[in-house]
Amino acid sequence: MTPSPIWATPFLDDHHRALAARLAEWSIPHVEEEPADFGPPVRTMLRALADEALLDLIIPAAGSTLAVDVRSVCLIREILAYRSGGLADTAFVMQGIGTAPLWLAGGGALAGEYLDRARQGRTIAAFALTEPDAGSDVAAVATTAVRDGDDYVLNGTKTYITNAGIADHYVIVARTGEAEGARGLSAFLVDADTPGLSAETQDFVAAHAGGILRMNDMRVSASRMVGAPGSAFKLAMQTFDIFRVSVGAAALGFARRALDETVERVGSRAMFGKPMAAIEGVQSKIADMTVALEGAGLQVYRAAWSKDAGLGRCTREVSMAKLVATEAAQEVVDTAVQLFGGAGVLRGSIVERLYREIRPMRIYEGASEVQKLVIARDILKPRS
């Protein structure tokens, strides 16, 4: 892949640039992007990521500083998205999202065992929060967890859950009722073979391991609660604070690949007796794609730098990065499809796959419209 100009900015340190250079040359294992069963390719990818010590960067070891270098996560996601597509990128980041609540809550012996296996790529992790009527509005979660002696009994449905059906364990958010709204939610660590838990796959526009989880009188020991009662919303927000900006980085990777493919296409294809690259209208579109992409990259890595610099939650910066990068990437990939013409909508072509990969990114982990609300509310809140 071609080096990104963003990697030379002051937002990255030498060890980030060394990581980017190493990943640009890494022999990523080839896996089928649209398999009938996502389990085997995801496990193959996780073992390769673990062997390359990349999972160490998103699952802190016990006794470590218990922190994640967000710029490293962003670089890894950008490069995986560019070089290997959505399966590699999703496999990587979900190991982080599916385990972060465990170490954010303080870990413990049980959590340490699960974290070690996930870090080694031996198990698949998942985080189950979204429901049919509760997505961006976390306070609307309706799944219940009722105390019964030493157990909790969970009932409800989760949907659009990445790794549903192939995960070995889930962190599931349910309503325990300590307070109204988001403050009455708790998280539970649940093994995939727990009686009362079932999974059903969903078919997404982009090839994606995910689906529905149903809990029918599922009994879970109270010792399986992650953190304190009523702390799930805080744990979820802390998790998304770490990983949300990296959604923008993955979008950069998809869009950068689309731009490079387009540059090659217009340089080799003739139209009206001359190369497409010589047509001023095409040149204008290439310029627009480049400007949008590089501007979005600066937003992403500024937000990641802010997180790593310890400047707080950086809510506005992270939301701006996610919003700008995913919207810009959609524009870049759409333009790529347009310039490819009929070949751009041919099922299985690179830009067609990129088009399907990029579209959901404007929705998950906070839709673009929600990010605008977050940004505006942060700007409008009273200043002391």
BALOBA-1460 file (C-alpha; in Angstrom, 3 decimals):
// residues 384
<rec num="1" residu="m" x="0.000" y="0.000" z="0.000"/>
<rec num="2" residu="t" x="1.083" y="3.597" z="-0.494"/>
<rec num="3" residu="p" x="2.153" y="5.423" z="2.689"/>
<rec num="4" residu="s" x="-0.427" y="7.894" z="3.933"/>
<rec num="5" residu="p" x="0.656" y="11.559" z="4.205"/>
<rec num="6" residu="i" x="-1.150" y="11.605" z="7.557"/>
<rec num="7" residu="w" x="1.459" y="9.265" z="9.026"/>
<rec num="8" residu="a" x="4.062" y="12.045" z="8.771"/>
<rec num="9" residu="t" x="2.079" y="14.517" z="10.910"/>
<rec num="10" residu="p" x="3.066" y="15.579" z="14.464"/>
<rec num="11" residu="f" x="0.026" y="13.675" z="15.757"/>
<rec num="12" residu="l" x="2.043" y="10.445" z="15.440"/>
<rec num="13" residu="d" x="5.287" y="9.465" z="17.172"/>
<rec num="14" residu="d" x="8.150" y="7.447" z="15.733"/>
<rec num="15" residu="h" x="6.839" y="4.181" z="17.185"/>
<rec num="16" residu="h" x="3.494" y="4.762" z="15.438"/>
<rec num="17" residu="r" x="5.235" y="5.300" z="12.124"/>
<rec num="18" residu="a" x="7.308" y="2.159" z="12.705"/>
<rec num="19" residu="l" x="4.096" y="0.228" z="13.417"/>
<rec num="20" residu="a" x="2.536" y="1.534" z="10.204"/>
<rec num="21" residu="a" x="5.588" y="0.549" z="8.171"/>
<rec num="22" residu="r" x="5.599" y="-2.945" z="9.696"/>
<rec num="23" residu="l" x="1.899" y="-3.477" z="9.022"/>
<rec num="24" residu="a" x="2.231" y="-2.240" z="5.456"/>
<rec num="25" residu="e" x="4.581" y="-5.182" z="4.813"/>
<rec num="26" residu="w" x="2.916" y="-7.786" z="7.051"/>
<rec num="27" residu="s" x="1.745" y="-10.945" z="5.294"/>
<rec num="28" residu="i" x="-1.893" y="-10.819" z="6.370"/>
<rec num="29" residu="p" x="-3.466" y="-14.276" z="6.044"/>
<rec num="30" residu="h" x="-5.894" y="-14.605" z="3.166"/>
<rec num="31" residu="v" x="-9.401" y="-15.467" z="4.334"/>
<rec num="32" residu="e" x="-12.681" y="-15.622" z="2.470"/>
<rec num="33" residu="e" x="-14.445" y="-12.276" z="2.881"/>
<rec num="34" residu="e" x="-17.974" y="-13.634" z="2.371"/>
<rec num="35" residu="p" x="-17.971" y="-17.138" z="3.877"/>
<rec num="36" residu="a" x="-21.007" y="-19.237" z="4.648"/>
<rec num="37" residu="d" x="-19.632" y="-19.650" z="8.188"/>
<rec num="38" residu="f" x="-17.682" y="-16.717" z="9.613"/>
<rec num="39" residu="g" x="-16.285" y="-18.705" z="12.539"/>
<rec num="40" residu="p" x="-13.251" y="-20.348" z="10.863"/>
<rec num="41" residu="p" x="-11.946" y="-17.249" z="9.016"/>
<rec num="42" residu="v" x="-12.409" y="-15.034" z="12.089"/>
<rec num="43" residu="r" x="-10.473" y="-17.526" z="14.244"/>
<rec num="44" residu="t" x="-7.718" y="-17.726" z="11.612"/>
<rec num="45" residu="m" x="-7.457" y="-13.948" z="11.543"/>
<rec num="46" residu="l" x="-7.430" y="-13.622" z="15.343"/>
<rec num="47" residu="r" x="-4.627" y="-16.154" z="15.691"/>
<rec num="48" residu="a" x="-2.598" y="-14.237" z="13.100"/>
<rec num="49" residu="l" x="-3.273" y="-10.924" z="14.867"/>
<rec num="50" residu="a" x="-2.181" y="-12.479" z="18.161"/>
<rec num="51" residu="d" x="0.993" y="-13.918" z="16.615"/>
<rec num="52" residu="e" x="1.823" y="-10.428" z="15.348"/>
<rec num="53" residu="a" x="1.225" y="-9.074" z="18.911"/>
<rec num="54" residu="l" x="-1.501" y="-6.753" z="17.636"/>
<rec num="55" residu="l" x="-4.123" y="-7.958" z="20.099"/>
<rec num="56" residu="d" x="-1.738" y="-6.947" z="22.895"/>
<rec num="57" residu="l" x="-2.428" y="-3.349" z="21.863"/>
<rec num="58" residu="i" x="-6.183" y="-3.535" z="22.544"/>
<rec num="59" residu="i" x="-6.336" y="-6.003" z="25.462"/>
<rec num="60" residu="p" x="-4.055" y="-4.821" z="28.281"/>
<rec num="61" residu="a" x="-2.385" y="-7.549" z="30.317"/>
<rec num="62" residu="a" x="-3.007" y="-7.846" z="34.045"/>
<rec num="63" residu="g" x="-0.566" y="-5.655" z="35.930"/>
<rec num="64" residu="s" x="-0.036" y="-3.355" z="32.950"/>
<rec num="65" residu="t" x="-1.026" y="0.308" z="32.805"/>
<rec num="66" residu="l" x="-4.496" y="-0.810" z="31.645"/>
<rec num="67" residu="a" x="-4.531" y="1.724" z="28.840"/>
<rec num="68" residu="v" x="-4.929" y="1.534" z="25.083"/>
<rec num="69" residu="d" x="-2.865" y="3.633" z="22.664"/>
<rec num="70" residu="v" x="-5.680" y="4.961" z="20.485"/>
<rec num="71" residu="r" x="-3.377" y="6.125" z="17.693"/>
<rec num="72" residu="s" x="-2.013" y="2.592" z="17.340"/>
<rec num="73" residu="v" x="-5.542" y="1.215" z="17.175"/>
<rec num="74" residu="c" x="-6.405" y="3.753" z="14.480"/>
<rec num="75" residu="l" x="-3.341" y="2.907" z="12.402"/>
<rec num="76" residu="i" x="-4.021" y="-0.812" z="12.634"/>
<rec num="77" residu="r" x="-7.645" y="-0.394" z="11.609"/>
<rec num="78" residu="e" x="-6.784" y="1.917" z="8.722"/>
<rec num="79" residu="i" x="-4.190" y="-0.488" z="7.339"/>
<rec num="80" residu="l" x="-6.263" y="-3.633" z="7.854"/>
<rec num="81" residu="a" x="-9.244" y="-1.982" z="6.141"/>
<rec num="82" residu="y" x="-7.043" y="-0.905" z="3.227"/>
<rec num="83" residu="r" x="-5.182" y="-4.161" z="2.761"/>
<rec num="84" residu="s" x="-7.532" y="-6.909" z="3.877"/>
<rec num="85" residu="g" x="-11.095" y="-5.623" z="4.023"/>
<rec num="86" residu="g" x="-13.808" y="-5.668" z="6.609"/>
<rec num="87" residu="l" x="-13.355" y="-9.109" z="8.117"/>
<rec num="88" residu="a" x="-9.796" y="-8.464" z="9.338"/>
<rec num="89" residu="d" x="-10.682" y="-5.011" z="10.647"/>
<rec num="90" residu="t" x="-13.793" y="-6.227" z="12.475"/>
<rec num="91" residu="a" x="-12.051" y="-9.261" z="13.953"/>
<rec num="92" residu="f" x="-9.377" y="-6.977" z="15.388"/>
<rec num="93" residu="v" x="-11.513" y="-4.242" z="16.875"/>
<rec num="94" residu="m" x="-14.196" y="-6.529" z="18.313"/>
<rec num="95" residu="q" x="-11.625" y="-8.292" z="20.465"/>
<rec num="96" residu="g" x="-11.082" y="-4.895" z="22.042"/>
<rec num="97" residu="i" x="-14.714" y="-3.835" z="22.334"/>
<rec num="98" residu="g" x="-15.794" y="-7.265" z="23.589"/>
<rec num="99" residu="t" x="-13.195" y="-7.310" z="26.377"/>
<rec num="100" residu="a" x="-12.755" y="-3.653" z="27.377"/>
<rec num="101" residu="p" x="-15.598" y="-3.654" z="29.932"/>
<rec num="102" residu="l" x="-13.809" y="-6.461" z="31.807"/>
<rec num="103" residu="w" x="-10.583" y="-4.566" z="32.428"/>
<rec num="104" residu="l" x="-12.287" y="-1.170" z="32.714"/>
<rec num="105" residu="a" x="-14.346" y="-2.617" z="35.585"/>
<rec num="106" residu="g" x="-11.239" y="-3.673" z="37.444"/>
<rec num="107" residu="g" x="-10.655" y="-7.178" z="36.106"/>
<rec num="108" residu="g" x="-10.339" y="-9.892" z="38.717"/>
<rec num="109" residu="a" x="-9.449" y="-13.569" z="38.436"/>
<rec num="110" residu="l" x="-12.354" y="-14.463" z="36.170"/>
<rec num="111" residu="a" x="-11.779" y="-11.500" z="33.880"/>
<rec num="112" residu="g" x="-8.043" y="-12.206" z="33.708"/>
<rec num="113" residu="e" x="-8.678" y="-15.715" z="32.404"/>
<rec num="114" residu="y" x="-11.003" y="-14.420" z="29.688"/>
<rec num="115" residu="l" x="-8.696" y="-11.548" z="28.752"/>
<rec num="116" residu="d" x="-5.684" y="-13.828" z="28.398"/>
<rec num="117" residu="r" x="-7.485" y="-16.187" z="26.036"/>
<rec num="118" residu="a" x="-8.850" y="-13.337" z="23.947"/>
<rec num="119" residu="r" x="-5.421" y="-11.676" z="23.755"/>
<rec num="120" residu="q" x="-3.936" y="-14.945" z="22.510"/>
<rec num="121" residu="g" x="-6.578" y="-15.193" z="19.784"/>
<rec num="122" residu="r" x="-7.956" y="-18.423" z="21.274"/>
<rec num="123" residu="t" x="-11.487" y="-17.105" z="21.817"/>
<rec num="124" residu="i" x="-13.863" y="-14.717" z="20.044"/>
<rec num="125" residu="a" x="-15.331" y="-11.877" z="22.108"/>
<rec num="126" residu="a" x="-18.539" y="-9.886" z="21.610"/>
<rec num="127" residu="f" x="-20.392" y="-6.980" z="23.216"/>
<rec num="128" residu="a" x="-24.209" y="-7.110" z="23.222"/>
<rec num="129" residu="l" x="-25.886" y="-3.757" z="23.794"/>
<rec num="130" residu="t" x="-28.138" y="-2.876" z="20.828"/>
<rec num="131" residu="e" x="-31.790" y="-3.968" z="20.780"/>
<rec num="132" residu="p" x="-34.635" y="-3.647" z="18.260"/>
<rec num="133" residu="d" x="-35.778" y="-0.452" z="20.022"/>
<rec num="134" residu="a" x="-32.503" y="0.638" z="21.643"/>
<rec num="135" residu="g" x="-29.548" y="1.634" z="19.496"/>
<rec num="136" residu="s" x="-28.091" y="5.106" z="19.943"/>
<rec num="137" residu="d" x="-30.556" y="5.578" z="22.837"/>
<rec num="138" residu="v" x="-28.885" y="3.270" z="25.344"/>
<rec num="139" residu="a" x="-31.345" y="4.294" z="28.069"/>
<rec num="140" residu="a" x="-34.064" y="2.429" z="26.147"/>
<rec num="141" residu="v" x="-32.521" y="-1.026" z="26.752"/>
<rec num="142" residu="a" x="-35.371" y="-3.366" z="27.680"/>
<rec num="143" residu="t" x="-33.609" y="-6.686" z="28.338"/>
<rec num="144" residu="t" x="-34.199" y="-7.510" z="32.005"/>
<rec num="145" residu="a" x="-32.005" y="-9.154" z="34.613"/>
<rec num="146" residu="v" x="-33.985" y="-10.120" z="37.722"/>
<rec num="147" residu="r" x="-32.164" y="-11.243" z="40.883"/>
<rec num="148" residu="d" x="-33.070" y="-14.748" z="42.032"/>
<rec num="149" residu="g" x="-30.930" y="-15.890" z="44.951"/>
<rec num="150" residu="d" x="-27.308" y="-16.124" z="43.812"/>
<rec num="151" residu="d" x="-28.287" y="-15.711" z="40.161"/>
<rec num="152" residu="y" x="-29.789" y="-13.233" z="37.750"/>
<rec num="153" residu="v" x="-32.395" y="-14.372" z="35.223"/>
<rec num="154" residu="l" x="-32.124" y="-12.560" z="31.891"/>
<rec num="155" residu="n" x="-34.872" y="-12.164" z="29.299"/>
<rec num="156" residu="g" x="-34.769" y="-10.093" z="26.133"/>
<rec num="157" residu="t" x="-33.427" y="-9.707" z="22.604"/>
<rec num="158" residu="k" x="-30.281" y="-8.105" z="21.232"/>
<rec num="159" residu="t" x="-29.821" y="-7.343" z="17.545"/>
<rec num="160" residu="y" x="-27.073" y="-6.320" z="15.107"/>
<rec num="161" residu="i" x="-24.556" y="-7.907" z="17.463"/>
<rec num="162" residu="t" x="-21.165" y="-8.416" z="15.859"/>
<rec num="163" residu="n" x="-19.901" y="-12.003" z="16.266"/>
<rec num="164" residu="a" x="-23.326" y="-13.259" z="17.394"/>
<rec num="165" residu="g" x="-23.348" y="-16.999" z="16.863"/>
<rec num="166" residu="i" x="-19.565" y="-17.378" z="16.586"/>
<rec num="167" residu="a" x="-18.406" y="-15.713" z="19.818"/>
<rec num="168" residu="d" x="-17.209" y="-17.803" z="22.751"/>
<rec num="169" residu="h" x="-18.420" y="-15.239" z="25.272"/>
<rec num="170" residu="y" x="-20.466" y="-12.059" z="25.397"/>
<rec num="171" residu="v" x="-20.669" y="-9.003" z="27.608"/>
<rec num="172" residu="i" x="-24.443" y="-8.497" z="27.749"/>
<rec num="173" residu="v" x="-26.115" y="-5.320" z="29.027"/>
<rec num="174" residu="a" x="-29.448" y="-5.732" z="30.821"/>
<rec num="175" residu="r" x="-31.738" y="-3.692" z="33.045"/>
<rec num="176" residu="t" x="-31.295" y="-4.478" z="36.747"/>
<rec num="177" residu="g" x="-33.289" y="-1.443" z="37.856"/>
<rec num="178" residu="e" x="-31.035" y="0.358" z="40.336"/>
<rec num="179" residu="a" x="-32.301" y="3.642" z="38.853"/>
<rec num="180" residu="e" x="-34.304" y="4.982" z="35.929"/>
<rec num="181" residu="g" x="-32.913" y="5.038" z="32.410"/>
<rec num="182" residu="a" x="-29.262" y="4.380" z="31.704"/>
<rec num="183" residu="r" x="-28.288" y="4.315" z="35.383"/>
<rec num="184" residu="g" x="-30.286" y="1.111" z="35.911"/>
<rec num="185" residu="l" x="-28.220" y="-1.041" z="33.535"/>
<rec num="186" residu="s" x="-25.676" y="-3.720" z="34.454"/>
<rec num="187" residu="a" x="-23.323" y="-5.888" z="32.389"/>
<rec num="188" residu="f" x="-22.827" y="-9.655" z="32.578"/>
<rec num="189" residu="l" x="-20.098" y="-11.935" z="31.235"/>
<rec num="190" residu="v" x="-21.913" y="-14.839" z="29.570"/>
<rec num="191" residu="d" x="-20.488" y="-17.940" z="27.903"/>
<rec num="192" residu="a" x="-21.955" y="-18.784" z="24.503"/>
<rec num="193" residu="d" x="-23.159" y="-22.221" z="25.663"/>
<rec num="194" residu="t" x="-25.182" y="-20.859" z="28.598"/>
<rec num="195" residu="p" x="-28.665" y="-22.482" z="28.677"/>
<rec num="196" residu="g" x="-31.361" y="-20.050" z="27.579"/>
<rec num="197" residu="l" x="-29.067" y="-18.156" z="25.180"/>
<rec num="198" residu="s" x="-29.564" y="-18.587" z="21.448"/>
<rec num="199" residu="a" x="-28.180" y="-16.836" z="18.373"/>
<rec num="200" residu="e" x="-29.560" y="-16.185" z="14.911"/>
<rec num="201" residu="t" x="-27.491" y="-14.770" z="12.043"/>
<rec num="202" residu="q" x="-28.459" y="-11.655" z="10.099"/>
<rec num="203" residu="d" x="-27.491" y="-10.917" z="6.496"/>
<rec num="204" residu="f" x="-25.937" y="-7.456" z="6.245"/>
<rec num="205" residu="v" x="-25.216" y="-5.372" z="3.145"/>
<rec num="206" residu="a" x="-21.504" y="-5.915" z="3.787"/>
<rec num="207" residu="a" x="-20.193" y="-9.362" z="4.670"/>
<rec num="208" residu="h" x="-20.261" y="-9.242" z="8.450"/>
<rec num="209" residu="a" x="-20.389" y="-11.800" z="11.257"/>
<rec num="210" residu="g" x="-23.372" y="-10.758" z="13.320"/>
<rec num="211" residu="g" x="-26.948" y="-11.329" z="14.260"/>
<rec num="212" residu="i" x="-29.562" y="-11.628" z="16.977"/>
<rec num="213" residu="l" x="-29.153" y="-12.898" z="20.540"/>
<rec num="214" residu="r" x="-32.193" y="-14.121" z="22.444"/>
<rec num="215" residu="m" x="-32.274" y="-14.691" z="26.177"/>
<rec num="216" residu="n" x="-35.094" y="-16.872" z="27.474"/>
<rec num="217" residu="d" x="-34.945" y="-17.299" z="31.265"/>
<rec num="218" residu="m" x="-31.165" y="-17.386" z="30.957"/>
<rec num="219" residu="r" x="-29.678" y="-17.888" z="34.398"/>
<rec num="220" residu="v" x="-26.335" y="-16.230" z="35.156"/>
<rec num="221" residu="s" x="-24.462" y="-16.257" z="38.460"/>
<rec num="222" residu="a" x="-24.327" y="-12.892" z="40.218"/>
<rec num="223" residu="s" x="-20.539" y="-13.339" z="40.261"/>
<rec num="224" residu="r" x="-20.691" y="-12.877" z="36.480"/>
<rec num="225" residu="m" x="-21.733" y="-9.245" z="36.790"/>
<rec num="226" residu="v" x="-19.082" y="-7.005" z="35.225"/>
<rec num="227" residu="g" x="-18.398" y="-4.122" z="37.576"/>
<rec num="228" residu="a" x="-20.913" y="-2.766" z="40.054"/>
<rec num="229" residu="p" x="-24.702" y="-2.931" z="39.685"/>
<rec num="230" residu="g" x="-25.907" y="-0.048" z="37.512"/>
<rec num="231" residu="s" x="-22.471" y="0.599" z="35.982"/>
<rec num="232" residu="a" x="-23.031" y="-0.789" z="32.471"/>
<rec num="233" residu="f" x="-23.782" y="2.561" z="30.836"/>
<rec num="234" residu="k" x="-20.546" y="4.028" z="32.177"/>
<rec num="235" residu="l" x="-18.586" y="0.972" z="31.030"/>
<rec num="236" residu="a" x="-20.169" y="1.138" z="27.583"/>
<rec num="237" residu="m" x="-19.376" y="4.835" z="27.196"/>
<rec num="238" residu="q" x="-15.783" y="4.289" z="28.365"/>
<rec num="239" residu="t" x="-15.433" y="1.489" z="25.812"/>
<rec num="240" residu="f" x="-16.824" y="3.599" z="22.981"/>
<rec num="241" residu="d" x="-14.649" y="6.535" z="24.061"/>
<rec num="242" residu="i" x="-11.635" y="4.337" z="23.334"/>
<rec num="243" residu="f" x="-12.772" y="2.782" z="20.070"/>
<rec num="244" residu="r" x="-15.228" y="5.197" z="18.401"/>
<rec num="245" residu="v" x="-12.541" y="7.356" z="16.817"/>
<rec num="246" residu="s" x="-11.061" y="4.228" z="15.247"/>
<rec num="247" residu="v" x="-14.254" y="3.788" z="13.206"/>
<rec num="248" residu="g" x="-13.129" y="6.882" z="11.351"/>
<rec num="249" residu="a" x="-9.701" y="5.338" z="10.849"/>
<rec num="250" residu="a" x="-11.176" y="2.199" z="9.299"/>
<rec num="251" residu="a" x="-13.265" y="4.411" z="7.027"/>
<rec num="252" residu="l" x="-10.044" y="6.136" z="5.966"/>
<rec num="253" residu="g" x="-8.573" y="2.766" z="5.038"/>
<rec num="254" residu="f" x="-11.519" y="1.811" z="2.844"/>
<rec num="255" residu="a" x="-11.594" y="5.253" z="1.206"/>
<rec num="256" residu="r" x="-7.832" y="5.359" z="0.630"/>
<rec num="257" residu="r" x="-8.055" y="1.991" z="-1.124"/>
<rec num="258" residu="a" x="-10.894" y="3.332" z="-3.265"/>
<rec num="259" residu="l" x="-8.835" y="6.373" z="-4.223"/>
<rec num="260" residu="d" x="-5.775" y="4.315" z="-5.145"/>
<rec num="261" residu="e" x="-7.873" y="1.925" z="-7.224"/>
<rec num="262" residu="t" x="-9.484" y="4.889" z="-8.972"/>
<rec num="263" residu="v" x="-6.161" y="6.550" z="-9.762"/>
<rec num="264" residu="e" x="-4.974" y="3.313" z="-11.352"/>
<rec num="265" residu="r" x="-8.247" y="2.935" z="-13.256"/>
<rec num="266" residu="v" x="-8.346" y="6.426" z="-14.783"/>
<rec num="267" residu="g" x="-4.656" y="6.223" z="-15.652"/>
<rec num="268" residu="s" x="-5.103" y="3.052" z="-17.680"/>
<rec num="269" residu="r" x="-8.506" y="3.541" z="-19.302"/>
<rec num="270" residu="a" x="-9.054" y="5.647" z="-22.425"/>
<rec num="271" residu="m" x="-12.187" y="7.668" z="-23.142"/>
<rec num="272" residu="f" x="-12.891" y="9.829" z="-26.169"/>
<rec num="273" residu="g" x="-9.436" y="9.147" z="-27.513"/>
<rec num="274" residu="k" x="-7.426" y="10.049" z="-24.425"/>
<rec num="275" residu="p" x="-6.742" y="8.685" z="-20.935"/>
<rec num="276" residu="m" x="-9.480" y="9.381" z="-18.424"/>
<rec num="277" residu="a" x="-6.819" y="10.957" z="-16.218"/>
<rec num="278" residu="a" x="-6.371" y="13.694" z="-18.836"/>
<rec num="279" residu="i" x="-10.032" y="14.758" z="-18.647"/>
<rec num="280" residu="e" x="-10.461" y="17.876" z="-16.490"/>
<rec num="281" residu="g" x="-13.729" y="16.658" z="-14.976"/>
<rec num="282" residu="v" x="-12.019" y="13.466" z="-13.810"/>
<rec num="283" residu="q" x="-9.088" y="15.444" z="-12.427"/>
<rec num="284" residu="s" x="-11.528" y="17.598" z="-10.448"/>
<rec num="285" residu="k" x="-13.125" y="14.519" z="-8.896"/>
<rec num="286" residu="i" x="-9.719" y="13.057" z="-7.983"/>
<rec num="287" residu="a" x="-8.831" y="16.355" z="-6.314"/>
<rec num="288" residu="d" x="-12.112" y="16.382" z="-4.362"/>
<rec num="289" residu="m" x="-11.537" y="12.797" z="-3.203"/>
<rec num="290" residu="t" x="-8.005" y="13.598" z="-2.041"/>
<rec num="291" residu="v" x="-8.935" y="16.784" z="-0.178"/>
<rec num="292" residu="a" x="-11.854" y="15.101" z="1.593"/>
<rec num="293" residu="l" x="-9.717" y="12.127" z="2.569"/>
<rec num="294" residu="e" x="-6.734" y="14.074" z="3.890"/>
<rec num="295" residu="g" x="-8.925" y="16.502" z="5.825"/>
<rec num="296" residu="a" x="-10.757" y="13.597" z="7.452"/>
<rec num="297" residu="g" x="-7.449" y="11.944" z="8.318"/>
<rec num="298" residu="l" x="-6.316" y="15.013" z="10.220"/>
<rec num="299" residu="q" x="-9.549" y="14.987" z="12.227"/>
<rec num="300" residu="v" x="-9.143" y="11.304" z="13.103"/>
<rec num="301" residu="y" x="-5.543" y="11.469" z="14.239"/>
<rec num="302" residu="r" x="-6.024" y="14.749" z="16.096"/>
<rec num="303" residu="a" x="-8.821" y="13.122" z="18.088"/>
<rec num="304" residu="a" x="-6.724" y="10.008" z="18.698"/>
<rec num="305" residu="w" x="-3.780" y="12.171" z="19.828"/>
<rec num="306" residu="s" x="-6.101" y="14.049" z="22.199"/>
<rec num="307" residu="k" x="-7.200" y="10.775" z="23.777"/>
<rec num="308" residu="d" x="-3.634" y="9.534" z="24.166"/>
<rec num="309" residu="a" x="-2.516" y="12.886" z="25.579"/>
<rec num="310" residu="g" x="-4.941" y="12.479" z="28.463"/>
<rec num="311" residu="l" x="-7.093" y="15.473" z="27.558"/>
<rec num="312" residu="g" x="-10.237" y="13.895" z="28.983"/>
<rec num="313" residu="r" x="-13.083" y="12.198" z="27.164"/>
<rec num="314" residu="c" x="-12.608" y="14.470" z="24.116"/>
<rec num="315" residu="t" x="-16.252" y="13.880" z="23.274"/>
<rec num="316" residu="r" x="-16.470" y="16.639" z="20.691"/>
<rec num="317" residu="e" x="-13.190" y="15.744" z="18.977"/>
<rec num="318" residu="v" x="-14.072" y="12.051" z="18.792"/>
<rec num="319" residu="s" x="-17.577" y="12.734" z="17.455"/>
<rec num="320" residu="m" x="-16.200" y="15.157" z="14.872"/>
<rec num="321" residu="a" x="-13.638" y="12.591" z="13.737"/>
<rec num="322" residu="k" x="-16.183" y="9.798" z="13.426"/>
<rec num="323" residu="l" x="-18.670" y="12.040" z="11.622"/>
<rec num="324" residu="v" x="-16.256" y="13.687" z="9.193"/>
<rec num="325" residu="a" x="-14.295" y="10.553" z="8.337"/>
<rec num="326" residu="t" x="-17.268" y="8.284" z="7.660"/>
<rec num="327" residu="e" x="-19.120" y="10.926" z="5.647"/>
<rec num="328" residu="a" x="-15.991" y="11.769" z="3.641"/>
<rec num="329" residu="a" x="-15.245" y="8.096" z="3.049"/>
<rec num="330" residu="q" x="-18.775" y="7.523" z="1.752"/>
<rec num="331" residu="e" x="-18.275" y="10.411" z="-0.678"/>
<rec num="332" residu="v" x="-14.876" y="9.126" z="-1.822"/>
<rec num="333" residu="v" x="-16.055" y="5.554" z="-2.368"/>
<rec num="334" residu="d" x="-19.218" y="6.701" z="-4.148"/>
<rec num="335" residu="t" x="-17.093" y="8.793" z="-6.519"/>
<rec num="336" residu="a" x="-14.849" y="5.784" z="-7.126"/>
<rec num="337" residu="v" x="-17.864" y="3.704" z="-8.137"/>
<rec num="338" residu="q" x="-18.990" y="6.491" z="-10.477"/>
<rec num="339" residu="l" x="-15.607" y="6.746" z="-12.178"/>
<rec num="340" residu="f" x="-15.400" y="2.973" z="-12.569"/>
<rec num="341" residu="g" x="-18.699" y="3.034" z="-14.437"/>
<rec num="342" residu="g" x="-20.342" y="-0.336" z="-15.030"/>
<rec num="343" residu="a" x="-17.370" y="-2.140" z="-13.502"/>
<rec num="344" residu="g" x="-18.019" y="-0.236" z="-10.271"/>
<rec num="345" residu="v" x="-21.378" y="-1.887" z="-9.706"/>
<rec num="346" residu="l" x="-20.288" y="-5.341" z="-10.763"/>
<rec num="347" residu="r" x="-20.767" y="-7.706" z="-7.830"/>
<rec num="348" residu="g" x="-17.385" y="-8.759" z="-6.473"/>
<rec num="349" residu="s" x="-15.332" y="-5.855" z="-7.826"/>
<rec num="350" residu="i" x="-13.117" y="-4.045" z="-5.320"/>
<rec num="351" residu="v" x="-14.976" y="-0.738" z="-5.354"/>
<rec num="352" residu="e" x="-18.363" y="-2.490" z="-5.178"/>
<rec num="353" residu="r" x="-17.194" y="-4.302" z="-2.054"/>
<rec num="354" residu="l" x="-15.850" y="-1.053" z="-0.607"/>
<rec num="355" residu="y" x="-19.206" y="0.603" z="-1.267"/>
<rec num="356" residu="r" x="-20.965" y="-2.066" z="0.797"/>
<rec num="357" residu="e" x="-18.314" y="-1.881" z="3.526"/>
<rec num="358" residu="i" x="-18.437" y="1.874" z="3.950"/>
<rec num="359" residu="r" x="-22.209" y="2.396" z="4.138"/>
<rec num="360" residu="p" x="-22.858" y="0.901" z="7.613"/>
<rec num="361" residu="m" x="-20.054" y="2.955" z="9.175"/>
<rec num="362" residu="r" x="-22.232" y="6.074" z="9.121"/>
<rec num="363" residu="i" x="-24.682" y="4.227" z="11.390"/>
<rec num="364" residu="y" x="-22.961" y="1.997" z="13.942"/>
<rec num="365" residu="e" x="-21.295" y="3.284" z="17.127"/>
<rec num="366" residu="g" x="-23.423" y="6.401" z="16.851"/>
<rec num="367" residu="a" x="-25.089" y="7.455" z="13.596"/>
<rec num="368" residu="s" x="-23.974" y="10.660" z="11.875"/>
<rec num="369" residu="e" x="-27.094" y="12.462" z="13.074"/>
<rec num="370" residu="v" x="-26.327" y="11.493" z="16.675"/>
<rec num="371" residu="q" x="-22.741" y="12.709" z="16.329"/>
<rec num="372" residu="k" x="-24.064" y="16.104" z="15.209"/>
<rec num="373" residu="l" x="-26.225" y="16.291" z="18.331"/>
<rec num="374" residu="v" x="-23.237" y="15.432" z="20.518"/>
<rec num="375" residu="i" x="-21.086" y="18.086" z="18.854"/>
<rec num="376" residu="a" x="-23.747" y="20.791" z="19.036"/>
<rec num="377" residu="r" x="-24.616" y="20.084" z="22.671"/>
<rec num="378" residu="d" x="-20.951" y="20.235" z="23.626"/>
<rec num="379" residu="i" x="-20.551" y="23.580" z="21.862"/>
<rec num="380" residu="l" x="-23.751" y="25.005" z="23.359"/>
<rec num="381" residu="k" x="-23.301" y="23.917" z="26.970"/>
<rec num="382" residu="p" x="-22.580" y="26.714" z="29.457"/>
<rec num="383" residu="r" x="-18.889" y="27.516" z="29.968"/>
<rec num="384" residu="s" x="-17.549" y="28.318" z="33.416"/>
